[in-house]
Amino acid sequence: MKDKSIFYLITLLLFVAICGSVLDAFGLRSFDNLAKIASVTGRLGALVLTVYEGTTMETPPYWQLILLFGVVTIAGVVFKIMHWPLGLPMLLSGLSIVTVLYSVRYVFKQNKTILDLLKLLWILSLLISVILKLEHWPYGEVAITVQSVLFIAVFVSFYLQDIKANKQISPSEIIDAE
């Protein structure tokens, strides 16, 4: 990752979202909209950053299909927000197909890392939490919390992997080597 300012902005947005959620849990609703906006913006930014910097784009058939059904998912979200017909089926079918595609890609991937496993668990928990929440079934809030924790784990793991990949040799290590 060459530009760290995007990472810092996303981290700040996720921090604001977490603080808003904690305040909301204590009954302080005045920061509710700010927390929601920061959460959605931070998650979208982190998702784009993770996909852009990851290896998903290096596998064209999966990437093109994930992109196509990602657009279907986003269109479903817009339809759902606007209360237009077919919003829920578009959202669920797009997200389900993205989940299946990512799962297939994970199964056939040769070199799996902990980040790959976390991303798979996150996308599976995302699908489950969306279904539970939109259908108003029990444990929707618990599923969203699990999904949020997994998302933060993916983001932190992605950042730590980036630090490890770009580790610089310090001047003292150069002097010691001579």
C-alpha positions in Angstrom: 0.0 0.0 0.0 1.7 3.2 -1.2 -0.7 5.8 0.1 -1.3 5.4 3.8 -3.6 8.4 4.0 -6.5 6.3 2.7 -5.8 3.7 5.3 -5.8 6.4 8.1 -9.1 7.8 6.8 -10.7 4.4 6.8 -9.3 3.7 10.3 -10.7 7.0 11.6 -14.1 6.2 10.1 -14.2 2.8 11.6 -13.2 4.2 15.0 -16.0 6.8 14.8 -18.4 4.0 13.9 -17.3 1.9 16.9 -17.5 4.9 19.2 -21.0 5.6 17.9 -22.0 2.0 18.4 -20.7 2.1 22.0 -22.6 5.3 22.7 -25.7 3.9 21.2 -25.4 0.8 23.4 -25.4 3.1 26.4 -28.6 4.9 25.2 -27.0 8.0 23.7 -28.8 8.2 20.4 -27.5 11.7 19.4 -24.6 10.1 17.5 -26.6 7.4 15.8 -26.6 8.9 12.2 -22.9 9.8 12.4 -22.0 6.3 13.5 -24.1 4.8 10.6 -22.6 7.1 8.0 -19.0 6.4 9.3 -19.7 2.7 9.4 -21.0 2.4 5.9 -18.3 4.7 4.4 -15.5 3.1 6.4 -16.6 -0.4 5.4 -17.0 0.4 1.8 -13.6 2.1 1.7 -11.9 -0.8 3.5 -13.6 -3.3 1.3 -12.5 -1.5 -1.9 -9.0 -1.2 -0.5 -8.8 -4.8 0.5 -10.0 -6.0 -2.9 -7.8 -3.6 -4.8 -4.7 -4.5 -2.9 -5.5 -8.2 -2.7 -5.1 -11.0 -5.2 -8.8 -11.2 -6.2 -8.1 -8.9 -9.1 -5.4 -11.2 -10.4 -8.0 -13.9 -11.2 -10.1 -12.4 -14.1 -13.1 -14.8 -14.3 -13.8 -14.6 -10.5 -13.1 -10.9 -10.4 -15.4 -10.1 -13.3 -18.2 -12.2 -11.9 -17.7 -10.8 -8.3 -17.8 -7.3 -9.8 -21.0 -8.0 -11.8 -22.8 -9.5 -8.8 -21.4 -6.8 -6.5 -23.2 -4.3 -8.8 -26.4 -6.3 -8.5 -26.0 -6.3 -4.7 -25.5 -2.5 -4.6 -28.5 -2.0 -6.9 -30.5 -4.2 -4.6 -29.5 -2.1 -1.6 -30.6 1.1 -3.5 -33.9 -0.6 -4.5 -34.4 -1.7 -0.9 -33.7 1.8 0.5 -36.1 3.4 -2.1 -38.8 0.7 -1.4 -38.9 -0.2 -5.0 -39.9 -3.7 -6.1 -37.4 -6.5 -6.3 -34.9 -4.9 -3.9 -34.7 -7.8 -1.5 -34.3 -10.5 -4.2 -31.6 -8.5 -6.0 -29.8 -7.9 -2.7 -29.9 -11.4 -1.5 -29.2 -13.1 -4.9 -26.3 -10.7 -5.6 -24.7 -11.2 -2.2 -25.4 -15.0 -2.3 -23.6 -15.4 -5.6 -20.7 -13.2 -4.5 -20.4 -15.5 -1.4 -20.5 -18.6 -3.5 -17.9 -17.3 -6.0 -15.6 -16.2 -3.3 -16.0 -19.6 -1.5 -15.1 -21.4 -4.7 -12.1 -19.2 -5.3 -11.0 -19.9 -1.7 -11.3 -23.6 -2.2 -9.2 -23.6 -5.3 -6.6 -21.1 -4.2 -3.2 -22.8 -3.8 -1.5 -20.6 -1.1 -4.0 -19.8 1.6 -3.2 -17.3 4.4 -5.0 -16.3 7.5 -6.2 -13.2 5.7 -7.9 -15.4 3.1 -9.7 -17.4 5.8 -10.8 -14.3 7.6 -12.2 -12.8 4.3 -14.1 -16.0 3.7 -15.5 -16.1 7.2 -16.4 -12.4 6.9 -18.3 -12.7 3.6 -20.2 -15.8 4.9 -21.1 -13.9 8.1 -22.1 -10.9 6.0 -24.6 -13.0 4.0 -26.0 -14.6 7.2 -26.3 -11.3 9.0 -28.0 -9.6 6.1 -30.5 -12.5 5.8 -31.2 -12.5 9.5 -31.6 -8.7 9.8 -33.7 -8.1 6.6 -36.0 -11.0 7.4 -36.3 -9.8 11.0 -35.3 -13.2 12.3 -33.9 -13.8 15.8 -30.2 -13.1 16.4 -29.9 -10.5 13.6 -28.1 -8.1 15.9 -25.7 -10.8 17.1 -24.9 -11.8 13.6 -24.2 -8.2 12.7 -21.8 -7.9 15.7 -20.0 -11.0 14.7 -19.7 -9.8 11.1 -18.4 -6.4 12.3 -15.8 -8.1 14.5 -14.7 -10.3 11.5 -14.6 -7.2 9.3 -12.3 -5.4 11.7 -10.1 -8.6 11.9 -9.9 -8.7 8.1 -8.9 -5.0 8.0 -6.3 -5.3 10.7 -4.9 -8.5 9.2 -4.7 -6.9 5.8 -2.8 -3.9 7.3 -0.4 -6.2 9.2 0.3 -8.3 6.1 1.0 -5.0 4.2 3.5 -3.9 6.9 5.2 -7.3 6.8 5.5 -7.2 3.0 6.9 -3.7 3.0 9.2 -4.0 5.9 12.3 -1.8 5.5 15.7 -2.7 6.8 16.7 -0.3 9.5 20.1 1.5 9.3 21.3 -0.4 12.4 20.7 -3.8 10.7 22.8 -2.6 7.7 25.6 -1.5 10.1 25.4 -4.8 12.0 25.6 -6.8 8.7 28.9 -5.1 7.7 
